[in-house]
Amino acid sequence: MIAQLLDLAGTDSSVIATSSRPWASATFVGARHVVVLRLKGPDNAARAATLAGRLPDAEFSITGHIVADACADERRPAADGSETVMRLSILTIEDW
C-alpha cells in the first residue's frame, strides 16, 4: 500500500510516519492506518491537491485486504512553499 501511495503522490514524495491499529465492526475485521507523507518540489501543492482528490476513489491492490476508505485528513504547506505534509487515513478490511 505504501508503494502505491507514493506512486499516487509522485516524485519527490516520502513517508514521514505510519501507524496502524486494529479495527472491527459487526461484520468486518481490519485495521485503521495513518500515513504521513512529505511532497517536495515546485509542484508539491498541486500534487497534494490532486492526491487528496483522487484518494477516495483510488484502487489499491493488497493481498487479502480491501481498502474500504481512504482520505486526506490534513494538508500543511510549508511557509516557503517548498513542501506539503499530508496526513492520510486509510481503512482496510480483510477480504474473505
C-alpha positions, 0 to 999 in steps of 0.5 A: 500500500505504501508503494502505491501511495507514493506512486499516487503522490509522485516524485519527490514524495516520502513517508514521514510516519505510519501507524496502524491499529486494529479495527472491527465492526459487526461484520468486518475485521481490519485495521485503521492506518495513518500515513504521513507523507512529505511532497517536495518540489515546485509542484508539491501543492498541486500534487497534494491537491490532486492526491487528496482528490483522487484518494477516495476513489483510488484502487489499491491492490493488497493481498487479502485486504480491501481498502474500504476508505481512504482520505486526506485528513490534513494538508500543511504547506510549508511557509516557503512553499517548498513542501506539503505534509499530508496526513492520510487515513486509510481503512482496510478490511480483510477480504474473505 
